[in-house]
Every structure is written in structure tokens, then in C-alpha cells.
Amino acid sequence: MNFEIIDDINHVEVIAKGKGIHEIDRLKKFYGNGNWRKMKGIAHIRLASGEIKLAELHWYEAYGIGKKEYKRKRYLE
């Protein structure tokens, strides 16, 4: 992850869950069994250059395991 999330993630939505996640087998093998969901939301991030941008983020999360593998999908400003 070449950025830092600097505020709360807003407008959180579930994109996919369970077998609807293409990488579900890898997530279970790497992090453990859980009720996995692929999520998206919007937050301000600080890039490695120090620049702050509003971006759409995607990540995976499961209860008891937490949020994993944040990805910046696009800038919104």
C-alpha cells in the first residue's frame, strides 16, 4: 500500500460477498475462514509524495479478522 488513509472511510458499500468474491479461496487460505465481503468507500489519502487526495478505496473484510488489502481504485477530485 503506497498511501495512508488519513480520515474515516465514508459511503461504505458491499460490492460482493461469499462465493461472489473471485479471490475467496486465496483470502481463506491466507487470512482464515470468515464471512468475507469485498467493500468500497471514499476517504482522503496521503500519497508517498505527501499529496492529499480524495479517492475511492476497495478492500476485503471479515468479522473477527478485520480489513485487509486496501486498494486505491480512482481519484475523485
Contact map, one row per residue, 1 for C-alpha under 8 A:
11110000000000000000000000000000000000000000000000000000000000000000111000000
11110000000000000000000000000000000000000000001100000000000000000000000000000
11111000000000000000000000000000000000000000111100000000000000000000000000000
11111100000000000000000000000000000000000000111000000000000000000000000000000
00111111000000000000000000000000000000000011110000000000000000000000000000000
00011111000000000000000000000000000000000011110000000000000000000000000000000
00001111100000000000000000000000000000000011100000000000000000000000000000000
00001111110000000000000000000000000000000010000000000000000000000000000000000
00000011111100000000000000000000000000001110000000000000000000000000000000000
00000001111100000000000000000000000000001110000000000000000000000000000000000
00000000111110000000000000000000000000011100000000000000000000000000000000000
00000000111111000000000000000000000000111100000000000000000000000000000000000
00000000001111100000000000000000000000111000000000000000000000000000000000000
00000000000111111000000000000000000011110000000000000000000000000000000000000
00000000000011111000000000000000000011110000000000000000000000000000000000000
00000000000001111101100000000000000011100000000000000000000000000000000000000
00000000000001111111100000000000001111000000000000000000000000000000000000000
00000000000000011111100100000000001110000000000000000000000000000000000000000
00000000000000001111110100000000000000000000000000000000000000000000000000000
00000000000000011111110000000000000000000000000000000000000000000000000000000
00000000000000011111111100000000000011000000000000000000000000000000000000000
00000000000000000011111100000000000000000000000000000000000000000000000000000
00000000000000000000111111100000000000000000000000000000000000000000000000000
00000000000000000110111111110000000100000000000000000000000000000000000000000
00000000000000000000001111111000000000000000000000000000000000000000000000000
00000000000000000000001111111100000000000000000000000000000000000000000000000
00000000000000000000001111111111000000000000000000000000000000000000000000000
00000000000000000000000111111111110000000000000000000000000000000000000000000
00000000000000000000000011111111100000000000000000000000000000000000000000000
00000000000000000000000001111111000000000000000000000000000000000000000000000
00000000000000000000000000111111100000000000000000000000000000001000000000000
00000000000000000000000000111111110000000000000000000000000000001000000000000
00000000000000000000000000011011111000000000000000000000000000000000000000000
00000000000000000000000000010001111100000000000000000000000001111000000000000
00000000000000001100000000000000111110000000000000000000000001100000000000000
00000000000000001100000100000000011111000000000000000000000111100000000000000
00000000000001111100100000000000001111100000000000000000000111000000000000000
00000000000001111000100000000000000111110000000000000000011110000000000000000
00000000000111110000000000000000000011111000000000000000011110000000000000000
00000000001111100000000000000000000001111100000000000001111000000000000000000
00000000111110000000000000000000000000111110000000000001110000000000000000000
00000000111100000000000000000000000000011111000000000111100000000000000000000
00001111110000000000000000000000000000001111100000000111100000000000000000000
00001110000000000000000000000000000000000111110000011110000000000000000000000
00111110000000000000000000000000000000000011111000011110000000000000000000000
00111100000000000000000000000000000000000001111111111000000000000000000000000
01110000000000000000000000000000000000000000111111111000000000000000000000000
01100000000000000000000000000000000000000000011111100000000000000000000000000
00000000000000000000000000000000000000000000011111100000000000000000000000000
00000000000000000000000000000000000000000000011111110000000000000000000000000
00000000000000000000000000000000000000000000011111111000000000000000000000000
00000000000000000000000000000000000000000001111001111100000000000000000000000
00000000000000000000000000000000000000000001111000111110000000000000000000111
00000000000000000000000000000000000000000111100000011111000000000000000000111
00000000000000000000000000000000000000000111100000001111100000000000000111111
00000000000000000000000000000000000000011110000000000111110000000000000111110
00000000000000000000000000000000000000011110000000000011111000000000011111000
00000000000000000000000000000000000001111000000000000001111100000000011110000
00000000000000000000000000000000000001110000000000000000111110000011111000000
00000000000000000000000000000000000111100000000000000000011111000011110000000
00000000000000000000000000000000000111100000000000000000001111101111000000000
00000000000000000000000000000000011110000000000000000000000111111110000000000
00000000000000000000000000000000011100000000000000000000000011111100000000000
00000000000000000000000000000000010000000000000000000000000001111100000000000
00000000000000000000000000000011010000000000000000000000000011111110000000000
00000000000000000000000000000000000000000000000000000000000011111111000000000
00000000000000000000000000000000000000000000000000000000001111001111110000000
00000000000000000000000000000000000000000000000000000000001110000111110000000
10000000000000000000000000000000000000000000000000000000001100000011111000000
10000000000000000000000000000000000000000000000000000000111100000011111100000
10000000000000000000000000000000000000000000000000000000111000000000111110000
00000000000000000000000000000000000000000000000000000011110000000000011111100
00000000000000000000000000000000000000000000000000000011110000000000001111100
00000000000000000000000000000000000000000000000000000011100000000000000111110
00000000000000000000000000000000000000000000000000001111000000000000000111111
00000000000000000000000000000000000000000000000000001111000000000000000001111
00000000000000000000000000000000000000000000000000001110000000000000000000111
